[in-house]
Amino acid sequence: MKKEVTLWYLFLTFLKIGATSWGGFMALISVVQKNLVEKDKIISDEEVLDGISLASVLPGPVAFNVVTFLGYRIKGMKGALVSMAGILLPSFFLILLLTYFYLKYDNIPAFSSFFAGVLPAVSAIIISVALKMTKKNIKDYKQYAICVVSLVVLIVMKSLYTTFLIIFIGGLLGFLLYRNNTEEVINTKREENFPAASKVLLFIIILTITGILLWYLPQLAKGETQEFLITQKEILFTLSGMSLTLFGGGYVIIPMIQEVVVENLVWLNDQEFADAIAMGQITPGPIFISATFIGYKVGGLWGSITATLAIFLPPGFLMIFASRFMTKIKQSKNVTAIFKGLRPAVIGMIFAASYTIGKSVEMNWITLFIFAFVLIASVRFKINVIYLIPVSGIFGLILYSYA
C-alpha cells in the first residue's frame, strides 16, 4: 500500500536509512531504492537514476546530493531540507560520540567484526538493486552493452575523471543511438513546485550578504569571543569551499581533503586523518561525515556543527537548483535519448560498486554465508534492508567471535 507522503514521513524514512546504511554512496542509494521505490512506491527507478546521473557531475557528497534531489522531487524545498536533516542526523551524532571518546582515550571502539558482517551484506543489497533496475530500465542489447562497458571501465580505471567519462560517453551514446526513435515528452510525471526566479534571486542575495557578515563578524568581537568566531569562520569557509570544488564522491576526494587539512592547514596529523576516515566508514550514512571529526578537533562541539553544515549544505542547495534545470530539459526528445544511454551506464556503476565493496572483504565461509543470506532475503523474500544490514552486523559479531 502506498504511504502518504508527508514531511514527517520523509524525515523518519531518511532518518532510518541514515541510521542503517553502511558501505558508502551506492550502498546508501540502494537502501533508498529499496524503501522509496520497491516498498513504499513513492518514486520511480528512473528518478533515482536521474538523481545519480546529476549528482555524479556536480561537486560534493554524491549520496547526500541524491537524497536532496529525491526529497525535492517529492515535496519541494521543504522536502529537500527535511531529507537532508534525516539522512545526516544519525551519522552526525554517532561520529560525534566516537570522536569524543577517540580524542579523550586516543582509541577507536572495536567495530571490526560488526563491519566485517555488514560489508558482504551491503555488496549483496547493491547487486539486488542493480538487478531490479536492469530489468526495468534496460530494454535492448545496446543498453546492455553500455551497462557492461561502464562496469568494466569503472573497475579497471581508478581516476577522478572516470565517473565523468562514463556519464559523458553514456549520454553521448544514448543521443547517437536513440535520437531518431524517441518521442517528445509533453507532460512530466510529477507536478513540480519550483521557486520563482525572484525567489531564487532573493535567496542568492541573502546568501551573499550572510557570507559577507560571517567573514567580517569576527573583527567586531574581542577576546575569547573573537578567537572563537575566527575559528568557526576558518572551518566554515575552508570546508564549504572544498565541498563546492570536490568531484567524484567520498573515496575519490579523500586525498584532496588530506592535502588541505593535514599538509596545508595542519589541523590533523596523518594518523588522526586516517582515523577520521575510518570513523566515516564504520558509521552509517555519507562518508563525508568525517568532516564532523575535523570540525570537532579544530573547534569543539560548535566546530563539528559548523564543519558538518559547511561540507553538506552548499552542494545540497546547488543540487536543488540543478534539479530544476534538469527536469525542464528532460522534456526534450534529445535529452530523453541521452538518458537512454545514461541510465544503463549508471546501472553499470552500481554493479561496479558491489564489486569494489566485495573486493575489500576477506573471503571466508562467514562472508559467503552473509552475502548469500542477504541476497536471497532481499531478492526472493523482499525483506527490508533496514533490518538486513544490522542483522548482518550482529551475525558478524557472533560468528567471528567463535571463528
C-alpha positions, -999 to +999 in steps of 0.1 A: +000+000+000+014+034-010+021+056+020+010+092+024+039+115+015+043+140+043+073+159+055+072+138+087+073+106+066+102+119+046+122+128+078+115+095+095+123+074+064+156+091+057+164+091+095+160+053+095+180+050+063+208+072+076+210+051+107+213+017+089+231+023+056+268+013+059+292+009+030+293+043+012+275+061-015+260+033-036+251+013-005+230+042+009+213+048-025+205+010-026+187+013+007+168+044-005+158+025-037+146-005-017+124+017+006+111+045-015+108+026-048+101-010-040+084-008-006+065+025-005+064+032-042+069+070-037+093+075-065+105+056-096+137+039-105+141+065-133+141+093-107+167+075-087+189+070-117+184+107-128+195+118-093+226+096-095+234+110-130+231+146-119+249+141-086+278+124-104+287+155-124+282+180-095+305+187-066+300+174-031+289+142-014+271+121-041+248+101-018+237+132+001+230+151-032+209+122-045+188+123-013+184+160-016+173+156-052+147+130-043+134+150-013+130+180-036+112+159-063+088+146-037+079+177-016+098+207-030+122+228-010+108+217+024+111+180+013+147+186+004+155+202+038+139+175+059+155+148+038+189+164+043+183+165+081+171+129+083+200+114+064+226+133+084+215+133+120+222+096+129+258+096+115+265+131+129+256+121+165+273+087+162+306+101+149+304+129+174+303+104+202+331+083+186+352+115+182+347+124+218+360+091+231+387+089+205+402+123+215+398+115+252+412+080+252+432+080+219+414+049+206+385+039+183+359+014+197+362-020+182+338-023+153+358-046+130+337-077+135+304-058+131+317-041+100+330-074+086+295-087+087+280-055+072+302-053+041+292-086+024+255-077+031+259-043+015+275-059-016+245-083-019+220-054-015+237-034-042+235-064-066+198-069-058+191-033-066+212-033-098+194-064-110+159-049-104+170-016-122+184-037-151+150-055-155+131-022-155+154+002-175+175-019-199+154-029-230+178-039-257+213-052-264+227-017-270+218-007-235+232-039-221+265-032-239+266+003-224+260-012-189+287-038-193+313-013-206+305+011-178+310-017-153+344-028-168+357+008-172+349+017-135+366-014-123+397-010-145+402+028-144+407+043-110+407+080-116+389+112-106+377+116-141+364+080-146+328+089-135+327+119-158+340+098-186+313+072-181+285+098-177+296+117-208+301+087-231+269+070-218+249+102-226+266+106-260+259+070-270+223+075-259+220+106-281+236+089-311+217+056-308+182+068-298+176+103-310+157+092-341+133+068-323+124+089-292+092+109-290+089+144-275+078+144-238+048+166-233+040+162-196+063+153-167+052+126-143+051+148-112+037+182-105+067+204-099+068+231-073+098+252-083+107+285-068+101+316-090+131+334-104+125+363-080+127+339-050+159+323-064+175+358-068+164+367-033+180+336-019+212+343-037+213+379-023+206+367+012+233+340+009+258+366-003+250+391+025+252+363+051+286+352+037+299+388+039+287+392+075+302+359+086+335+369+070+338+403+088+318+395+120+349+382+140+366+416+136+338+432+156+343+409+186+371+409+212+390+384+233+378+348+235+347+356+215+368+369+186+391+338+188+360+315+188+344+333+158+377+333+138+380+295+143+344+289+132+349+312+102+380+293+091+362+259+094+331+273+076+349+288+046+375+261+042+351+232+042+323+249+022+349+259-004+361+223-006+326+210-008+319+231-040+352+221-057+355+184-050+341+160-075+339+122-076+324+111-043+338+102-009+366+078-017+379+097-046+383+131-029+399+118+003+435+126-009+424+161-018+409+168+017+440+153+033+462+177+014+442+207+027+436+197+064+468+178+070+495+192+048+484+228+043+464+238+074+479+211+098+445+208+116+451+170+119+481+147+117+483+117+093+471+093+119+442+114+130+431+119+094+432+082+087+412+075+119+386+102+108+381+084+075+378+051+093+351+065+115+333+077+084+334+041+071+323+023+103+294+047+109+263+046+086+254+074+062+276+095+039+314+091+042+318+129+041+306+128+078+343+126+086+341+164+084+324+163+118+356+148+133+377+175+117+355+203+129+354+189+165+392+186+166+396+222+155+367+240+171+350+217+196+312+210+195+304+242+176+332+234+152+317+199+145+283+215+137+299+242+115+320+217+096+291+193+090+268+221+077+297+235+056+305+203+038+269+193+031+247+223+026+264+243-002+264+213-027+229+204-015+215+237-025+234+236-058+218+202-064+183+217-058+189+244-084+204+219-109+173+197-104+151+224-115+171+228-147+173+191-153+135+185-150+128+211-176+153+200-203+142+163-199+110+172-218+132+173-250+133+142-271+171+146-275+176+147-237+153+117-234+175+098-258+206+109-238+190+094-207+185+061-225+223+059-226+229+074-192+207+050-172+224+018-182+258+035-177+247+043-141+234+008-136+269-004-146+284+019-120+261+003-094+273-032-103+309-019-101+302-005-066+292-040-054+324-054-068+345-027-052+330-034-017+331-071-022+368-070-031+376-053+002+360-082+022+381-111+034+368-142+017+357-170+041+327-190+049+312-163+071+312-136+044+299-160+018+271-171+042+261-135+049+263-125+013+241-154+001+217-149+030+211-112+023+209-117-015+182-143-011+164-124+016+164-093-005+156-106-040+134-136-032+116-126+001+118-088-003+129-083+033+135-047+042+172-038+041+168-017+072+166-050+091+191-069+070+221-046+075+221-045+113+213-082+115+243-089+092+265-069+115+252-089+145+260-121+125+295-108+121+299-101+158+287-135+168+303-157+141+337-140+142+338-143+179+336-181+176+356-184+143 
